[in-house]
Amino acid sequence: MKTAKIILNTLIIALFLTTNFSFADESPVPENPDKIISQTIEYEPLKYTLGPDDVIQLDVRRHPEFSGKFIINSEGKIQFKFVGDIPIAGFNKVEAKEKLSNILSKFVIDPDIEITILEYRSKVIFIVGEVGAPGKYYMKADAVSVRDAVVQAGLPTLEASMRRAQLITPSDKGRPKKERIDLYNLIYEGKLALDRDMKPGDVLYVPATLFAKVTRVLRPIASPISPGTTIERAATGGL
């Protein structure tokens, strides 16, 4: 009997291991959502138009004298040896490759050109307020969604008033355009109809809740004064 039970248990274990049985959801969960988002943006070179301060690598096969690293200057041009200044701002990679091929065909027979964007520096957005990492962000496309931008900025903090976020579009001709964005419904409820595109120069402001603002005002007043601090202030006349 014992031998039969051992054989039966062994068969059950073997069957369990070979059926690939799982209680988990069939949809795989990404290990690192931030990494996936950054890769998605990076693989969109055709949606990115070159501009001042961008850095590109130009490789002309079999002609290293024409190859090199180029910085697009403030006039939107690259300084090309043997050829002169070439306007390139406003072109995507395919258009820039076609233009440079036409120009180099005067010097090289059937030029084989490859363009790589080394640094994306011509387009920036600003994310300020209650997010994990506020600051200036360089764009790898001509537009980036608010949802992607917030995720890259570390998501809203616990003190953020997510339903009162504002997308601000600056204007040289008058008052900037402001649009309220409900980040809570957008990010945590999946209501993608609330998403908006951020263009270069746009600002996403995530304000703090009223409770957080009051707490910040009262915190210095309510904090206890140590004996050392009292003596120090008395010695300096309260300065």
N, C-alpha and C positions, 0 to 999 in steps of 0.2 A: 504493500500500500504506500509506504513512504517513497519508494522508488517511482511509483506512478504519479504521486503528487509532485515530485521534483521535476519529472519529465513534463507534466502538464503546465507547471509554473514557467518552465523554460520556454515552452512553446508560446505561452501568452506574452511573455516579455519580448520574444523575437518578433511576434506578430505586431506588437505595439511599435517597435522600433522601425519596422519596414513599411508601415502604412503612412508615414509622414503625417501623423495625426497631430492637430494643433487646436488649442482653444482660442488662439489669438484671432484678431480680425484679419480677414483676407487682404485688406488694403495695407501695404507696408507703410510704416511711419518713418519719415525722414529722420536720420540721425542728427542732422544739423541743418535746420531750415534756412538759417542765415547764409550758409555756404551755397545752398542751392540757388537762392535769390541772386547772390553775387555772380554765380556762374551764368545764370540766365541773362543778366544784363551784359556780361562780358562777351557773350556769343551773339551780340546784335550790332556788329560793326557797320552794317549797311544802314542802320537807323541813326548813325552818328555822323554829323557833318563836322569836318575839321575846322579849327579856329585858332586864333592867336594863343600862343603858349603851349599848344599841343606839340608833342615830340613824336616823330615818326622815324622808322628805319626803312630805308630804301635799298633794296638789293637788286642789282642788275646782273643777271647771271652771265658769267664769262667776261664781265667788264667791271672789275672792282674799282676802277678809277671813277666810275659814276655812282658807286654805292656809298652809303654812309648814313650817319644819324643827323637828322635835320630838325631844327626848332622853327616853328612857324612864328614869324615876328608880328609886331603889332599891326603891320599893314596887311597881314594875311598871306605873306609870301615866304618862300624858302629861298635861301641863297645857294644856288646850284653852281658848283664849279664848272667852268668851261661853257656854261649856258647863260648864267645870269639869274636875276630874281624871277621866280615863277609864282604867280598868284595861285593859291591852292585852298584858301579858306572858303567854306561853303560847299565843298565837294565831299562826298563820302569816299570810301576806299576804292570802290569800283570806278567812279568818275575820275578820281585823282589818278588812278592807274592808267586809264585811257588817255587822259590829257598828257601825262608824262611820257607815255609811249609815243604819242604823236610828235612830241618835241624831240625826244631822243632818237627818233627814226631818222632825223637829219644827220645824226652823228654815228649811229649804230644800225646795222642791218637787222631788222626784226628783233627789236629789244624785248627781252623776257624779264618783266619787272614784277617784283613782289613788294607790297607795302605792309608794314606792321606798325600799329599804333603802340608806341612804348609808354606814353604818359598822356592821360586824359586830363587836361588842365584848362580848357577854354570855357567850360560850362560848369557852374556851381549852383547849388541850392543851399538854403540855410534852414536848419531845424533847431529851434530854440525853445526854452521853457522846460517843462517837466518830462524829460525823456532821459533814458539812461546815459546817452552820450551826445549832448547838444553840440552844435558846431556847424562848420562849413563842410559840405560834401561835394566831391567832384562827380560829375555825371558821366556815364558811359553810353548814353543815348541822348537824343534830343529832348526826350521827355521821360520822366519816371513817375510811377504812380505814388500817391500818398501812402498807400499801404506798404509798398516796398521801402519807401524812404523811412517810415516810422520803425519798421523792423530793423533796418540797418542802423538806426540811431539808438537801438537798445530797448525799444518799446516804451510806452508811458510808465512813469513811476507810480507808486501808490498814492502820491499827493497830487496827481494830475486830474484836472477836470476834463475828462476825455470827451464829453459831449459838447464842450465849448471851444474846441480847437478851431483855429482860423488859418485859412490859406490866404496869404497876402501876396498880391501881385503888384510890385512897384510900378509907378508911372512917372515919366518926366513931365507930363503935360498937366497933371492935376493930382487929385487925391488917389491913393492906391486902391485897387479893388480888393475887397475883403469878402471871403465866403466861409461860413461856418461849416465845420466838418465834424460829424459825430464819429469819433474814432472808436468808441466802444462798440457800436453796432457794426462798424466797418470791419474791425479786426476780430472781435470776439463773437459776433453774431453772424459774420459772413455775408453781410448785406453789401455786395459788390457794387450795387447801383449808386452807393454813396461815394465811391472812389472817384478821385480826380487826378488829372495829370499835372505834375509840377514841371514848369519850364525854367530855363536858366534865369537865375535872379530871384525866383520865388522864395518866400519865407513861410514856413509852417510853424505857427506859434501854439504851444500847448500850455495853457495857463494852469495855475495851481487852484485847488479848491479853496473856498472861503475859510473852511476850518484850518487848512494848512497855512494860509496867510495870517490868521489870527494867532495860531500857535507860534509862528516865527516872530511875531511882534512881542508876545508875552514871554517867550523863552528867556531872553536876557534879563527881564525884570524878575521873573520867578526863580532864576538860578540863585542858589545860596552864595554868599560872599565869604570866602575863606578868611581865617585870621591873618594869614600872610598878606592877602590882598588888602585888608583893612589897614594894616600897619604901613604897607607900602604907599597907599593913597594918602595916609596921614602925613607921612614923611615928605611927600612931594606936594603937599598942599591940595590934594584932590585932583591933580593934573593927570 
